[in-house]
């Protein structure tokens, strides 16, 4: 291990990576910036990796019980500056791997913060990578980067590697309620109404621009899960698969068992989706994996 390489660059990401506190510690404690969620009554809370201000059951339980659609905000430039300046002042560089620019303006804020800090820290580098993903996909990229740096890989080589790898990091979803899709403008009111009456479940994916797009619409949850797992099984190129979920724990269990039937012996783990992402897609189950041909 090249300890000098490790010491000279600190990884930063945001809370949409859904890394646990244990994983964060194992990766050498990268900076994980929280994000703000605003409930319909105007009350705000910051979402942290440990869900310290609102727990997973409390947040998604309230959304399910009251039919709420919260709002979220991008991290602002001053938050990045406050998170980064102690590292820069200590003579270290920053590698920020962030929330998809197709889903949030957060990456733009990071670039503004980098420009603002250049004058004060001209000898320090701030590398910014648009992950074009979120949740387990972002966690995968952060883990790869942290492990590569720990092995002594040069920062620019890590950046180049992540820039290539991100296009093979796929995430597909099934949305079980159309309310959030309507509120987010992904479906019209007519589409959402008829879709609910017909028990339509959209199958969505992150495309190669990092945007969430509807791949197709399927009637019934079981059929949607069957088609989702079929798509993943056909595209899967090895390694760990992560089932991510927000307020759909039973459906997530069914997705795991169905995947194991179609891909016997594969390593499947589960990960809770952050309140930031779940606010816009709830209840939902997704599957993150490395694909054969890219998105």
Protein Blocks (a to p, Z undefined) as FASTA:
>chain_A
ZZklmmmpccdddfklopafklmmmnopaaddddddddfkopacdddfklmmbcfklmmm
mmmmnopacddddddfklmmmmmmmmmmnopacddddddfklbcklmmmmmmmmmmmmmm
mmbccddddehiahjlmmmmmmmmmmmmmnopafklmmmmmmmmmmmmccddddfbfklm
mmnopacfklmmmmmmnopacdddddfkopacdfbdcehjklmmmmmmmmmmmmpggdjd
ddddehilklmmmmmmmmmmmmghiacddddddfklmmmoccddddddddfkoZZ
